[in-house]
Amino acid sequence: MLKDLRCALRMLRKQPGFTLVAVLTLALGLGASSTIFTYFDAVYLRGLPVSRPDELIYVATGQKGGAYQAVSFLDYLDYRQQNDVFSDLAVYGTRGGLVGIEGEAQGVPVQLVSGNYFPLLGMQALLGRTLLPEDDSPSAAEPAVFISHNLWQQRFAGRADAVGKVIRVNFADFTVVGVAPPHFRGINRFLDIALWVPVNQRPLMVRGSRKELDARESRWIDEMVGRLRPGVSLEQAQGQLATIAGRLAGAYPKTNAGWSVAVSSEAARRRRAPFSRWQGPPWGSSCPWGSPSCCPC
């Protein structure tokens, strides 16, 4: 075998062009295989690190026959307050931010979440605590932030005293109340969120402007997520939210006419290809998922 190996190495040295092509082909093949496995593992093998992930229900909004778009904060409040099919309904929206820690600043993805987001997920902090409903108030005495495990390792070297530290997010100071478990990056499997801020603290990050919260046409929140009440089906939830959407269209025709909602389960969401766009079901001419309750997941 050693003789064959020496012979092969001599041949490779004599033909550097062939050797380069062979090495590049192997590298590309291994890279592609690794990428495919990472996606397959994230989507099909690994469940979300939250309590009872298969019970999560997602709600998206869109114009009839059009592509998926984000939801406004005011619409979210109406959907949450006017439905009786969800035990709770939370929201999250992603924004870029500049975080300053111990004199060093870096750009990171920030997720703005309603105060019930972490309680709804049933997720526990690795250190400290998660964000709570009382943190999600414009008048909160001490603005709170929940940081990812990666950020904790990178910027605090995994120190336990990170909880209680004050960091700067854009233009305001926030107190670190907790650190996420190692595998929690949010419920979007293809984003690596660095920190979470209560959605009502968004004005602190943008010099006091409440436009993103108080303008119904300001659709920037990624998605709504909830859990159904016992005995409520996906079809019942779809029907009631569609009714609420119609009610909003009548009350606010300038911003909501032609808009509706669609609900989907965690299982359906996991089947969706990453970065795919919603093309209108369940109100389109057909449903690619084969169900009247199909949606962007």
C-alpha positions in Angstrom: 0.0 0.0 0.0 2.9 2.4 0.8 4.3 1.7 -2.6 1.0 2.6 -4.3 0.7 5.8 -2.2 4.2 6.9 -3.2 3.4 6.3 -6.8 0.2 8.3 -6.5 2.0 11.3 -4.9 4.7 11.3 -7.6 2.0 11.4 -10.3 0.2 14.3 -8.5 3.5 16.2 -8.3 4.1 15.7 -12.0 0.6 17.1 -12.9 0.0 20.1 -10.7 -3.0 21.3 -12.8 -4.8 18.0 -12.3 -3.9 18.0 -8.6 -5.4 21.5 -8.1 -8.6 20.6 -9.9 -8.9 17.4 -7.8 -8.3 19.3 -4.5 -10.8 22.0 -5.4 -13.4 19.4 -6.4 -13.0 17.6 -3.1 -13.2 20.9 -1.2 -16.4 22.0 -3.0 -18.0 18.6 -2.5 -17.2 18.5 1.2 -18.4 22.1 1.7 -21.7 21.4 -0.1 -22.2 18.3 1.9 -21.6 20.1 5.2 -24.0 22.9 4.2 -26.7 20.5 3.2 -26.3 18.5 6.5 -26.4 21.8 8.5 -29.6 22.8 6.9 -31.1 19.3 7.2 -30.1 19.1 10.9 -31.6 22.5 11.7 -34.9 22.0 9.9 -35.6 18.3 10.2 -33.6 16.8 13.1 -33.2 19.4 15.8 -36.3 20.8 17.5 -36.5 24.3 18.8 -35.0 24.5 22.3 -38.3 25.7 23.8 -41.1 24.1 25.8 -43.5 21.9 23.6 -42.2 23.3 20.3 -44.6 21.3 18.1 -47.5 23.2 19.7 -46.3 26.6 18.4 -48.5 28.3 15.8 -47.3 31.0 13.5 -49.4 33.9 12.1 -48.4 35.9 9.1 -50.1 38.7 7.3 -50.2 39.6 3.6 -52.2 41.1 0.8 -54.6 38.8 -1.0 -52.7 37.2 -3.9 -49.5 38.9 -2.9 -46.3 38.1 -1.1 -45.8 37.7 2.6 -45.1 40.9 4.5 -44.5 41.8 8.1 -47.2 43.0 10.5 -47.5 46.3 12.2 -47.4 46.6 16.0 -50.9 48.1 16.1 -52.4 45.2 14.0 -50.7 42.7 16.4 -52.3 44.3 19.4 -55.7 44.0 17.7 -55.2 40.4 16.8 -54.1 39.6 20.3 -56.9 41.4 22.1 -59.8 40.4 19.8 -59.2 36.6 19.4 -60.3 33.9 21.8 -58.6 31.0 20.1 -55.1 31.6 21.3 -54.1 31.2 25.0 -51.5 33.8 24.1 -50.0 35.5 21.1 -46.5 37.1 21.0 -44.5 38.9 18.4 -40.9 39.4 17.3 -39.3 41.8 14.8 -35.6 41.9 13.7 -33.5 45.0 13.4 -29.8 45.8 13.1 -28.2 47.4 16.1 -24.9 48.8 17.4 -24.1 47.3 20.7 -21.4 48.9 22.9 -19.8 46.7 25.6 -16.9 47.9 27.7 -15.9 50.6 25.2 -16.1 48.4 22.1 -19.0 48.6 19.6 -20.1 46.2 17.0 -23.1 45.7 14.7 -25.4 42.8 15.6 -28.9 41.5 14.8 -31.3 42.6 17.5 -34.7 41.1 18.0 -37.5 43.2 19.5 -40.0 41.0 21.3 -43.2 41.4 23.2 -43.0 40.9 27.0 -44.9 37.6 26.7 -42.5 36.1 24.1 -40.2 34.1 26.4 -43.0 33.1 28.8 -45.0 31.8 25.9 -42.0 29.8 24.6 -41.5 28.4 28.1 -37.7 29.0 27.8 -35.4 29.3 30.8 -32.3 31.4 30.9 -28.9 29.9 31.3 -28.0 32.8 33.7 -30.3 35.3 35.3 -33.8 35.5 33.7 -35.5 36.1 30.4 -37.5 39.2 29.5 -40.8 39.5 31.2 -44.1 41.4 30.6 -43.1 44.1 33.1 -40.0 44.8 31.0 -42.1 45.6 28.0 -43.3 49.0 29.1 -42.3 52.5 27.8 -42.1 53.5 31.5 -39.9 50.7 32.6 -37.5 52.1 35.2 -34.5 50.1 34.0 -34.5 49.1 30.3 -33.7 45.4 30.1 -31.8 43.3 27.5 -31.4 39.5 27.2 -28.2 38.4 25.4 -27.3 35.3 23.4 -24.8 32.7 24.6 -22.5 33.6 21.7 -22.4 37.3 22.7 -21.9 36.4 26.3 -18.9 34.2 25.4 -17.4 36.7 22.9 -17.8 40.0 24.9 -18.0 38.8 28.5 -15.7 35.7 28.3 -18.5 33.6 29.8 -18.3 35.5 33.1 -21.2 35.1 35.6 -21.1 38.8 36.4 -22.4 39.7 32.9 -25.9 39.7 34.4 -26.4 43.2 35.8 -23.9 44.8 33.5 -25.1 47.9 31.5 -24.5 47.8 27.7 -25.3 50.4 25.1 -27.7 49.5 22.3 -27.7 52.2 19.6 -28.4 55.4 21.7 -29.5 54.0 25.0 -28.2 52.0 28.0 -29.8 48.6 28.8 -29.2 46.3 31.8 -28.4 42.7 31.0 -30.9 40.5 32.9 -30.0 37.1 31.5 -28.1 34.9 29.1 -29.7 32.5 26.6 -28.9 28.8 26.6 -26.2 27.7 24.1 -28.5 26.5 21.3 -31.2 29.2 21.5 -30.9 31.8 18.6 -34.5 32.7 18.4 -37.3 30.7 16.7 -36.1 31.7 13.2 -33.7 28.9 12.5 -31.6 30.8 10.0 -30.8 34.0 12.0 -28.2 34.2 14.7 -29.7 36.8 17.1 -27.3 38.5 19.4 -29.7 40.1 21.9 -33.4 40.6 22.6 -35.0 43.9 23.6 -38.6 44.5 24.7 -40.5 45.9 21.7 -41.9 48.9 23.6 -38.3 49.9 24.3 -37.7 50.4 20.6 -37.9 54.2 20.8 -34.9 54.2 23.1 -32.9 52.7 20.2 -34.0 55.3 17.7 -33.8 58.6 19.7 -37.3 58.5 21.0 -39.3 58.0 17.8 -42.5 55.9 18.2 -43.3 55.8 14.5 -42.6 52.1 14.2 -45.0 51.4 17.1 -47.8 53.9 16.5 -48.2 53.9 12.7 -50.4 51.1 11.4 -48.7 51.2 8.1 -45.4 50.6 9.7 -45.1 46.8 9.0 -41.8 45.7 10.3 -42.6 42.9 12.8 -41.5 39.6 11.4 -44.2 37.3 12.6 -46.7 36.5 15.4 -46.4 33.3 17.3 -48.8 31.7 19.8 -50.3 28.6 21.3 -53.9 27.5 20.7 -56.4 27.0 23.5 -57.2 23.4 24.3 -59.7 22.0 21.7 -59.1 24.7 19.1 -58.1 23.6 15.6 -55.9 25.3 13.1 -58.9 25.8 10.9 -60.9 27.5 13.7 -57.9 29.8 14.4 -57.6 30.7 10.7 -61.3 31.5 10.5 -61.4 33.8 13.5 -58.2 35.7 12.5 -59.5 36.2 9.0 -62.7 37.7 10.6 -60.5 40.0 12.6 -58.5 41.0 9.5 -61.8 41.8 7.7 -62.8 44.0 10.7 -59.5 45.9 10.6 -59.9 46.4 6.8 -63.3 48.0 7.4 -62.0 50.2 10.3 -58.7 51.2 8.6 -59.2 51.0 4.8 -56.2 53.1 4.0 -53.8 50.7 5.6 -55.6 47.4 5.9 -57.9 47.0 2.9 -57.1 43.8 1.0 -55.0 42.3 3.9 -55.6 39.1 5.7 -53.8 36.5 7.7 -52.7 32.9 7.5 -51.7 30.5 10.3 -49.4 27.5 10.2 -48.0 24.9 12.6 -44.4 24.3 13.6 -44.4 21.1 11.5 -45.4 23.0 8.3 -42.9 25.7 9.0 -40.1 23.2 9.2 -40.9 21.9 5.7 -40.5 25.4 4.2 -37.3 26.1 2.3 -35.2 28.9 3.9 -35.9 32.4 2.7 -38.9 31.3 0.6 -41.7 33.9 0.1 -45.4 33.6 0.7 -47.5 33.8 -2.5 -50.9 34.3 -1.1 -52.6 31.1 0.3 -55.1 30.4 1.8 -57.0 33.0 -0.2 -55.2 32.3 -3.6 -56.6 30.1 -6.3 -54.9 27.0 -4.9 -53.1 25.8 -1.8 -49.6 24.3 -2.5 -49.8 22.6 0.9 -53.0 20.8 0.1 -55.0 22.3 2.9 -57.3 25.3 3.3 -55.3 26.4 6.3 -52.0 26.5 4.5 -49.8 29.5 4.8 -46.2 30.9 4.7 -45.2 28.9 7.9 
